[in-house]
Amino acid sequence: MELLDVFAVVVEQVSLNKASQLLNISQPALSRKIMKLEEELGVELFTRKGKRLELTKAGQICYDHALELRHLERKFKQNIQMYKAAGTHTSITIGASLTTLQATLPDLVTNYLQVYPLTEIKLLTGKTHEIVTMVKENKVDIGIVASRINATSLHCEPLFDDHLCLVLPFGHPFIDRAEITMNDLNDLPMILFSKGTWYRILMDELFHRYTIFPNVQMEIDSFEAIIRLVSTCKTATLLPKSYLREDLLENNELILRYLVELEQTKRTTSLIYSDQATDNPESAKFIRQAVNYFAEHK
């Protein structure tokens, strides 16, 4: 490595004299280093033309390799510095619903790992009441749920507010309607979240309040599966606004329609944790990062 680095400097200075000054060694010592490299490789690296040094073909190969090694060494040192700056390897276990895992966590986790790249994040899924139990029993460090949790043994940190939207596929007869009301949802073919999930409980309360009986054709836990099937089966669905990115709607040929009654179905997605999590520096960092992230993206 040392001889190749010295050789590269000579090539770039096109002069033993200039290279020796830059490297702060005598010209005879520098000449000996170049001769030693040529002996080890068994090839001539330079030809002399007057006072100038010109690379041989073997010298050009050697110089290209020296540049590659220089780049790798620089990258290696940068990675070491990043490792030292990030600290030691740590891990956090997060509990969340499948829909939160698919829609909310990817951006949040990506943001966190950009700051703390050596963190291993483990994920457990469950329904809201199951996540609450996991947090209480310290099976997870942190839980993310689509609700405000009021429990004496837990801390609840609101992240963002959300409400339901009517989602329709291209070609659906409701798309061209100037206005859609709750009564229009009566007997409407729909794909909904499975019974027992938090958003399905919210939907059933809504249907009961307005005496609506939708034609539920499928019940699915997976948000991504609902998105695909709504487009394929040409049915409607109700989904949280925060899950519905513009690119997701465009790629699946879906349209959002807002109903006043649906906008009143506000729910707060929260981060929950126990006293034990506050004593854990890694959990505390994640909580702080999550709150700041959603504050910046409101």
C-alpha positions as CSV (number, residue, x, y, z in Angstrom):
1,M,0.0,0.0,0.0
2,E,2.8,2.5,0.9
3,L,4.8,1.8,-2.3
4,L,1.7,2.1,-4.4
5,D,0.7,5.4,-2.8
6,V,4.2,6.8,-3.3
7,F,4.1,5.6,-6.9
8,A,0.8,7.3,-7.5
9,V,2.2,10.6,-6.2
10,V,5.1,10.4,-8.6
11,V,2.7,9.8,-11.5
12,E,0.6,12.8,-10.6
13,Q,3.6,15.1,-10.1
14,V,5.3,13.8,-13.3
15,S,8.6,14.5,-11.5
16,L,10.7,12.7,-8.9
17,N,11.9,16.1,-7.6
18,K,8.4,17.5,-7.1
19,A,7.1,14.2,-5.6
20,S,10.0,14.0,-3.2
21,Q,9.2,17.5,-1.9
22,L,5.5,16.7,-1.6
23,L,6.2,13.4,0.3
24,N,9.0,15.1,2.3
25,I,11.6,12.4,1.5
26,S,14.9,12.7,-0.4
27,Q,14.9,12.1,-4.2
28,P,17.4,9.1,-3.9
29,A,15.1,7.5,-1.2
30,L,12.1,8.0,-3.5
31,S,14.0,6.5,-6.4
32,R,14.8,3.4,-4.3
33,K,11.1,3.0,-3.4
34,I,10.1,3.1,-7.1
35,M,12.8,0.6,-8.0
36,K,11.7,-1.7,-5.1
37,L,8.1,-1.6,-6.4
38,E,9.3,-2.5,-10.0
39,E,11.4,-5.3,-8.6
40,E,8.4,-6.8,-6.7
41,L,6.2,-6.5,-9.7
42,G,8.9,-7.6,-12.2
43,V,8.0,-4.8,-14.7
44,E,9.2,-1.3,-15.6
45,L,6.7,1.4,-14.5
46,F,8.3,4.5,-16.1
47,T,10.3,5.4,-19.2
48,R,12.4,8.6,-19.1
49,K,12.0,11.2,-21.9
50,G,14.4,14.0,-21.0
51,K,13.6,15.1,-17.5
52,R,10.0,13.8,-17.8
53,L,8.7,10.5,-16.6
54,E,6.2,8.6,-18.8
55,L,4.1,5.6,-17.7
56,T,4.6,2.3,-19.4
57,K,1.5,0.2,-20.1
58,A,2.3,-1.8,-17.0
59,G,2.7,1.5,-15.1
60,Q,-0.8,2.6,-16.2
61,I,-2.3,-0.6,-14.9
62,C,-0.4,-0.1,-11.7
63,Y,-1.6,3.5,-11.4
64,D,-5.2,2.5,-12.0
65,H,-5.0,-0.1,-9.3
66,A,-3.3,2.5,-6.9
67,L,-6.3,4.9,-7.5
68,E,-8.8,2.1,-6.8
69,L,-7.0,1.2,-3.5
70,R,-6.8,4.9,-2.6
71,H,-10.6,5.2,-3.1
72,L,-11.2,2.0,-1.1
73,E,-9.0,3.2,1.8
74,R,-10.9,6.5,1.9
75,K,-14.2,4.7,1.9
76,F,-13.0,2.4,4.6
77,K,-11.9,5.3,6.8
78,Q,-15.2,7.0,6.3
79,N,-17.1,3.9,7.3
80,I,-15.0,3.6,10.4
81,Q,-15.8,7.2,11.3
82,M,-19.5,6.6,10.8
83,Y,-19.3,3.5,13.0
84,K,-17.5,5.5,15.8
85,A,-20.0,8.3,15.5
86,A,-23.0,6.0,15.6
87,G,-21.9,4.2,18.7
88,T,-22.3,0.5,19.5
89,H,-24.9,-1.9,18.1
90,T,-28.3,-1.7,19.9
91,S,-31.7,-3.1,19.4
92,I,-35.3,-2.0,19.9
93,T,-38.5,-4.2,19.7
94,I,-41.6,-2.4,18.4
95,G,-45.2,-3.7,18.5
96,A,-47.6,-2.5,15.8
97,S,-50.6,-3.7,13.9
98,L,-50.1,-5.1,10.4
99,T,-51.5,-2.0,8.8
100,T,-49.3,0.3,10.8
101,L,-46.3,-1.9,9.9
102,Q,-47.2,-1.5,6.2
103,A,-48.1,2.2,6.1
104,T,-46.6,4.1,9.0
105,L,-43.5,2.3,10.2
106,P,-41.4,2.2,7.0
107,D,-40.8,6.0,6.7
108,L,-40.4,6.3,10.5
109,V,-37.8,3.4,10.7
110,T,-36.0,4.7,7.7
111,N,-35.7,8.1,9.3
112,Y,-34.4,6.6,12.6
113,L,-31.8,4.4,10.9
114,Q,-30.4,7.3,9.0
115,V,-29.5,8.8,12.4
116,Y,-28.7,5.6,14.3
117,P,-27.6,3.1,11.6
118,L,-26.3,0.4,14.0
119,T,-29.7,-0.2,15.6
120,E,-31.4,-3.5,15.0
121,I,-35.2,-3.0,15.0
122,K,-37.4,-6.1,15.7
123,L,-41.1,-6.0,15.0
124,L,-44.0,-7.8,16.5
125,T,-47.6,-7.5,15.1
126,G,-50.9,-7.7,16.7
127,K,-54.3,-6.0,17.2
128,T,-54.4,-2.9,19.4
129,H,-55.4,-4.7,22.6
130,E,-52.6,-7.2,22.0
131,I,-50.0,-4.5,21.5
132,V,-51.1,-2.8,24.7
133,T,-50.6,-6.1,26.6
134,M,-47.2,-6.6,24.9
135,V,-46.1,-3.2,26.2
136,K,-47.5,-3.8,29.7
137,E,-45.7,-7.1,29.9
138,N,-42.4,-5.6,28.4
139,K,-42.5,-8.0,25.5
140,V,-41.9,-5.0,23.3
141,D,-40.1,-1.7,24.1
142,I,-42.6,0.5,22.3
143,G,-46.0,0.1,20.8
144,I,-47.7,2.1,18.0
145,V,-51.5,2.0,17.9
146,A,-54.3,3.9,16.1
147,S,-55.7,5.2,19.4
148,R,-55.1,7.1,22.5
149,I,-54.4,4.7,25.4
150,N,-55.4,5.7,28.9
151,A,-53.7,3.3,31.3
152,T,-52.0,4.2,34.5
153,S,-49.1,1.9,33.8
154,L,-48.4,3.3,30.3
155,H,-47.3,6.6,28.7
156,C,-49.1,7.6,25.6
157,E,-47.4,10.0,23.1
158,P,-49.7,11.3,20.3
159,L,-48.1,11.2,16.9
160,F,-50.7,12.3,14.3
161,D,-54.4,12.5,13.7
162,D,-56.2,10.6,11.0
163,H,-59.7,9.9,9.6
164,L,-61.3,7.5,7.2
165,C,-61.8,8.1,3.5
166,L,-63.9,6.4,0.8
167,V,-61.6,4.7,-1.8
168,L,-62.9,3.9,-5.2
169,P,-61.3,2.2,-8.2
170,F,-61.2,3.8,-11.7
171,G,-64.5,3.0,-13.5
172,H,-66.6,2.9,-10.3
173,P,-70.1,4.3,-10.8
174,F,-69.7,6.7,-7.8
175,I,-66.7,8.5,-9.2
176,D,-68.7,10.9,-11.3
177,R,-71.2,11.7,-8.6
178,A,-71.0,15.4,-7.5
179,E,-71.8,14.3,-3.9
180,I,-71.7,11.1,-2.0
181,T,-73.5,10.7,1.3
182,M,-73.4,8.1,4.0
183,N,-76.7,6.7,2.7
184,D,-74.9,5.8,-0.5
185,L,-72.8,3.3,1.4
186,N,-75.9,1.2,2.2
187,D,-75.6,-2.1,0.4
188,L,-72.5,-0.9,-1.4
189,P,-70.0,-3.8,-2.2
190,M,-67.0,-3.2,0.0
191,I,-63.7,-4.8,1.2
192,L,-63.0,-3.9,4.8
193,F,-60.5,-4.6,7.6
194,S,-61.2,-7.8,9.5
195,K,-63.5,-7.8,12.6
196,G,-61.6,-6.8,15.8
197,T,-59.1,-4.5,14.2
198,W,-59.2,-0.9,15.5
199,Y,-60.3,0.7,12.2
200,R,-63.0,-2.0,11.7
201,I,-64.4,-1.2,15.1
202,L,-64.5,2.4,14.1
203,M,-66.3,1.6,10.8
204,D,-68.8,-0.6,12.5
205,E,-69.6,2.2,15.0
206,L,-70.1,4.5,12.1
207,F,-72.4,2.1,10.2
208,H,-74.4,1.6,13.4
209,R,-74.8,5.3,14.0
210,Y,-76.1,6.0,10.5
211,T,-78.0,2.7,10.1
212,I,-75.8,1.6,7.2
213,F,-75.6,-2.0,6.0
214,P,-72.7,-2.3,3.5
215,N,-72.3,-5.4,1.3
216,V,-69.1,-6.6,2.8
217,Q,-67.6,-9.0,0.3
218,M,-64.2,-9.6,1.9
219,E,-62.6,-9.0,5.3
220,I,-58.8,-8.7,5.3
221,D,-56.1,-7.8,7.9
222,S,-53.6,-6.6,5.3
223,F,-53.8,-3.0,4.1
224,E,-51.8,-3.8,1.0
225,A,-54.0,-6.7,0.1
226,I,-57.1,-4.5,0.4
227,I,-55.5,-1.9,-2.0
228,R,-54.8,-4.5,-4.6
229,L,-58.2,-6.2,-4.4
230,V,-60.2,-3.0,-4.5
231,S,-58.6,-2.2,-7.8
232,T,-59.0,-5.8,-9.1
233,C,-62.5,-6.5,-7.9
234,K,-63.9,-3.0,-8.6
235,T,-65.3,-2.6,-5.1
236,A,-65.1,0.3,-2.6
237,T,-63.3,0.4,0.8
238,L,-62.8,2.7,3.7
239,L,-59.2,3.4,4.6
240,P,-57.3,5.9,6.9
241,K,-56.1,9.0,5.1
242,S,-52.5,8.7,6.4
243,Y,-52.1,5.3,4.6
244,L,-53.0,6.7,1.2
245,R,-50.0,8.3,-0.5
246,E,-50.5,9.9,-3.9
247,D,-48.2,7.4,-5.6
248,L,-50.0,4.5,-4.1
249,L,-53.3,5.7,-5.4
250,E,-52.0,6.5,-8.8
251,N,-50.2,3.1,-9.2
252,N,-53.4,1.2,-8.3
253,E,-55.7,3.5,-10.2
254,L,-57.7,4.6,-7.1
255,I,-59.7,7.7,-6.3
256,L,-60.3,9.3,-2.9
257,R,-63.7,10.7,-2.0
258,Y,-64.2,12.7,1.2
259,L,-67.5,12.5,3.1
260,V,-68.2,15.0,5.9
261,E,-69.2,12.1,8.2
262,L,-65.9,10.3,7.5
263,E,-63.8,13.4,8.3
264,Q,-65.4,13.3,11.7
265,T,-64.0,9.9,12.4
266,K,-60.8,11.3,13.7
267,R,-58.4,8.9,15.5
268,T,-55.0,9.7,16.9
269,T,-52.1,7.3,16.2
270,S,-50.0,7.1,19.4
271,L,-46.8,5.7,20.6
272,I,-47.1,3.9,23.9
273,Y,-44.4,2.7,26.4
274,S,-43.9,1.7,30.0
275,D,-41.7,3.3,32.7
276,Q,-39.1,0.7,31.8
277,A,-38.8,2.1,28.3
278,T,-38.0,5.6,29.7
279,D,-35.0,4.1,31.5
280,N,-33.7,2.5,28.3
281,P,-31.6,5.1,26.4
282,E,-32.4,3.4,23.0
283,S,-36.1,3.4,23.6
284,A,-35.9,7.1,24.7
285,K,-34.0,8.0,21.5
286,F,-36.7,6.3,19.3
287,I,-39.5,8.0,21.2
288,R,-37.9,11.4,20.8
289,Q,-37.1,10.8,17.1
290,A,-40.6,9.6,16.3
291,V,-42.3,12.6,18.0
292,N,-40.0,15.0,16.1
293,Y,-40.5,13.2,12.8
294,F,-44.3,13.5,12.8
295,A,-44.1,17.1,14.2
296,E,-42.0,18.0,11.1
297,H,-44.3,16.1,8.7
298,K,-47.7,17.5,9.8
